[in-house]
Amino acid sequence: MKRVGLLDEIRGFAIICMVIYHVMFDLNSIYGVNVPIFFESWFDVVRNIFAGTFIFISGSVCNFSRNNIKRGAQCFFLGMLITFIVAFAQPEYPIYFGILHLLGISMMIYGLTEPFFKAFPPFFGILVFGVLFFALYNIPRGYIGYDGVYAIDMPRKLYDVGVLFPLGFVKSGAKFGDYFPLLPWFCMFAAGGFFGVYAKENCLPRFFYNTRVPFLAAAGRYTIWIYLLHQPIAMAILNLIFN
């Protein structure tokens, strides 16, 4: 089945941006190197744009997979492996539900509900889940909506329980090194799943299917390995530099 070159390239660019962000985070949190731009509040929006793009495309390519349940289980296992490693390497910044956990669970949900995705017009699915993503974006902050526009406070009991953090109901003051809960991020993944129908059926403009930057396309095809290996490699290099 023909690959969608532009999606590979965008995903490759997004994973490279994530690697750079994680290196800057390590420099700041472990070695005390101040990189102000990466920790300004507005840069969180930039980070989430790249992460959201990556998640959206990950949902899109589910349409090209023969077994999303298996892929999801493997991805979630790798996420748990990172959780275990980080618990020893950086216990002050635990990863209980990072992007690999999110993608793993999302892939399995998609695999189990694929007939649902096939039953609705793709444009309708993209629209509905896109709206839900923005409506639920502040769930981890304790409310639905946006300050100054409308805001509905969620019941505090949902957050105090503690075990609902995969859904976005995280205790106040909790600190995570990487946190992408199902609400709202599964909505972005699902929107990508509907978009992928157009990609698979060759409904997108022709330039989507061409590869222009082979390096980015290759990175996009091997994002899981880049994500797994970049942190230990970066830590080894930084240790050599600073120690």
C-alpha positions as CSV (number, residue, x, y, z in Angstrom):
1,M,0.0,0.0,0.0
2,K,1.4,3.4,-1.0
3,R,2.7,5.6,1.8
4,V,1.6,9.1,2.3
5,G,4.9,10.9,2.0
6,L,3.8,14.2,3.5
7,L,2.4,12.6,6.6
8,D,5.7,10.7,7.1
9,E,7.6,14.0,6.7
10,I,5.4,15.9,9.1
11,R,5.6,13.1,11.7
12,G,9.4,13.0,11.3
13,F,9.6,16.7,11.8
14,A,7.4,16.5,14.9
15,I,9.5,13.7,16.5
16,I,12.7,15.7,15.9
17,C,11.1,18.7,17.6
18,M,10.1,16.5,20.5
19,V,13.7,15.2,20.8
20,I,15.0,18.7,20.9
21,Y,12.5,19.7,23.6
22,H,13.5,16.7,25.8
23,V,17.2,17.5,25.5
24,M,16.4,21.1,26.5
25,F,14.4,19.7,29.5
26,D,17.3,17.5,30.5
27,L,19.7,20.5,30.3
28,N,17.5,22.6,32.5
29,S,16.3,20.0,35.1
30,I,19.5,17.9,35.5
31,Y,22.4,20.1,34.5
32,G,21.1,23.5,35.5
33,V,21.5,25.0,32.0
34,N,18.9,27.7,31.6
35,V,17.2,27.8,28.2
36,P,14.5,30.3,28.9
37,I,12.5,30.0,25.6
38,F,11.7,26.4,26.2
39,F,10.1,27.0,29.6
40,E,8.1,30.1,28.9
41,S,4.3,29.5,29.3
42,W,3.6,30.3,25.7
43,F,6.1,27.6,24.6
44,D,3.8,25.0,26.1
45,V,1.4,25.9,23.3
46,V,4.1,25.3,20.7
47,R,5.0,22.0,22.3
48,N,1.4,20.9,22.3
49,I,1.0,21.8,18.6
50,F,3.9,19.5,17.7
51,A,2.6,16.8,20.0
52,G,-0.9,17.2,18.7
53,T,0.3,16.9,15.1
54,F,2.2,13.7,16.0
55,I,-0.9,12.2,17.7
56,F,-3.2,13.2,14.8
57,I,-1.0,11.5,12.2
58,S,-0.6,8.5,14.4
59,G,-4.4,8.2,14.3
60,S,-4.4,8.6,10.6
61,V,-2.0,5.8,9.9
62,C,-4.1,3.4,11.8
63,N,-6.1,3.0,8.6
64,F,-3.0,1.4,7.0
65,S,-2.4,-1.1,9.8
66,R,-3.6,-4.7,9.7
67,N,-3.7,-5.2,13.5
68,N,-4.1,-2.0,15.5
69,I,-4.8,-4.0,18.7
70,K,-1.4,-5.7,18.5
71,R,0.3,-2.5,17.6
72,G,-1.4,-0.7,20.5
73,A,-0.4,-3.4,23.0
74,Q,3.2,-3.2,21.9
75,C,3.3,0.6,22.1
76,F,1.7,0.5,25.6
77,F,4.2,-2.1,26.7
78,L,7.1,0.2,25.6
79,G,5.4,3.1,27.4
80,M,5.4,1.0,30.6
81,L,9.0,0.1,30.0
82,I,9.9,3.8,30.0
83,T,7.8,4.3,33.1
84,F,9.9,1.6,34.9
85,I,13.3,3.1,33.6
86,V,12.4,6.7,34.5
87,A,11.3,5.6,38.0
88,F,15.0,4.8,38.6
89,A,16.7,7.3,36.4
90,Q,14.6,10.4,37.1
91,P,12.2,9.7,40.0
92,E,11.4,13.4,40.5
93,Y,9.8,13.5,37.0
94,P,7.8,10.2,36.7
95,I,6.0,9.2,33.5
96,Y,2.8,7.4,34.4
97,F,0.9,8.2,31.3
98,G,3.1,9.6,28.6
99,I,2.6,9.8,24.9
100,L,3.4,6.1,24.3
101,H,0.8,5.1,26.8
102,L,-1.7,7.4,25.1
103,L,-0.9,6.1,21.6
104,G,-1.0,2.4,22.8
105,I,-4.4,2.7,24.4
106,S,-5.7,4.8,21.5
107,M,-4.6,2.2,19.0
108,M,-6.3,-0.5,20.9
109,I,-9.5,1.5,21.2
110,Y,-9.4,2.2,17.5
111,G,-8.8,-1.5,16.7
112,L,-11.8,-2.5,18.9
113,T,-14.1,0.1,17.5
114,E,-13.0,0.3,13.9
115,P,-16.5,-0.5,12.6
116,F,-17.6,2.7,14.4
117,F,-15.0,4.7,12.5
118,K,-16.0,3.2,9.2
119,A,-19.7,3.9,9.8
120,F,-19.5,7.7,9.9
121,P,-18.6,10.1,7.2
122,P,-14.9,11.1,7.7
123,F,-15.7,14.9,7.6
124,F,-18.3,14.5,10.3
125,G,-15.9,12.5,12.5
126,I,-13.1,15.1,12.1
127,L,-15.5,17.9,13.0
128,V,-17.0,16.2,16.0
129,F,-13.7,15.0,17.6
130,G,-12.0,18.3,16.7
131,V,-14.6,20.2,18.6
132,L,-14.5,17.7,21.5
133,F,-10.7,18.1,21.7
134,F,-10.9,21.9,22.2
135,A,-13.9,21.6,24.5
136,L,-12.1,19.1,26.8
137,Y,-8.6,20.6,26.5
138,N,-8.6,21.9,30.1
139,I,-10.0,18.7,31.7
140,P,-6.6,18.1,33.4
141,R,-6.8,21.6,34.9
142,G,-10.1,20.9,36.5
143,Y,-12.7,22.4,34.2
144,I,-14.3,22.2,30.8
145,G,-14.0,25.3,28.5
146,Y,-11.7,28.3,28.5
147,D,-11.1,31.1,31.0
148,G,-12.9,34.3,29.9
149,V,-15.2,32.4,27.5
150,Y,-17.0,29.8,29.5
151,A,-15.8,27.4,32.2
152,I,-17.6,24.5,33.9
153,D,-15.8,23.1,37.0
154,M,-15.5,19.4,37.1
155,P,-16.3,17.5,40.4
156,R,-13.2,17.5,42.6
157,K,-13.8,13.9,43.6
158,L,-12.9,12.8,40.1
159,Y,-9.4,14.3,40.7
160,D,-9.0,13.3,44.3
161,V,-9.5,9.6,43.6
162,G,-6.1,9.4,42.1
163,V,-6.5,6.4,39.8
164,L,-8.3,8.3,37.1
165,F,-5.2,10.1,35.9
166,P,-5.2,8.2,32.5
167,L,-8.4,10.0,31.7
168,G,-7.1,13.5,32.7
169,F,-8.3,13.6,36.2
170,V,-5.0,14.3,37.9
171,K,-4.5,15.4,41.5
172,S,-3.6,19.1,42.0
173,G,0.1,19.6,42.3
174,A,1.1,16.3,40.7
175,K,4.3,16.6,38.7
176,F,4.9,14.4,35.6
177,G,7.8,14.4,33.2
178,D,5.5,13.5,30.3
179,Y,1.7,13.5,30.5
180,F,-0.8,13.0,27.7
181,P,-4.2,11.8,29.1
182,L,-7.0,10.3,27.0
183,L,-9.0,13.5,27.6
184,P,-8.5,15.5,25.5
185,W,-5.8,13.7,23.4
186,F,-7.7,10.7,22.3
187,C,-10.1,13.1,20.5
188,M,-7.1,14.4,18.5
189,F,-6.1,10.8,17.7
190,A,-9.7,9.9,16.7
191,A,-9.9,13.0,14.4
192,G,-6.7,11.7,12.8
193,G,-8.3,8.3,12.4
194,F,-11.1,9.8,10.3
195,F,-8.7,11.9,8.3
196,G,-6.8,8.7,7.5
197,V,-9.8,7.4,5.6
198,Y,-9.2,10.2,3.0
199,A,-5.5,9.3,2.9
200,K,-6.1,5.6,2.4
201,E,-8.6,6.1,-0.4
202,N,-6.3,8.5,-2.3
203,C,-8.7,11.4,-1.8
204,L,-6.0,13.9,-0.8
205,P,-4.2,16.2,-3.3
206,R,-1.4,14.5,-5.1
207,F,1.4,16.3,-3.3
208,F,0.4,14.5,-0.1
209,Y,1.7,11.3,-1.5
210,N,5.1,12.5,-2.8
211,T,8.3,12.4,-0.6
212,R,10.4,15.5,-0.9
213,V,12.6,15.3,2.2
214,P,13.8,11.6,2.5
215,F,15.5,12.3,5.9
216,L,12.2,13.5,7.5
217,A,10.2,10.7,5.8
218,A,12.6,8.1,7.2
219,A,12.3,9.7,10.7
220,G,8.6,9.6,10.3
221,R,8.6,5.9,9.6
222,Y,10.8,5.0,12.6
223,T,9.3,7.4,15.2
224,I,8.9,4.7,17.8
225,W,12.6,3.8,17.8
226,I,13.6,7.4,17.8
227,Y,11.4,8.1,20.8
228,L,12.7,5.1,22.7
229,L,16.4,5.6,22.0
230,H,16.8,9.4,21.9
231,Q,16.7,9.9,25.7
232,P,19.4,7.3,26.7
233,I,21.6,8.5,23.8
234,A,21.1,12.2,24.8
235,M,21.8,11.4,28.5
236,A,25.0,9.6,27.6
237,I,26.2,12.5,25.4
238,L,25.3,15.1,28.1
239,N,27.1,13.1,30.8
240,L,30.2,13.0,28.7
241,I,30.0,16.8,28.2
242,F,29.2,17.8,31.7
243,N,31.1,15.1,33.7
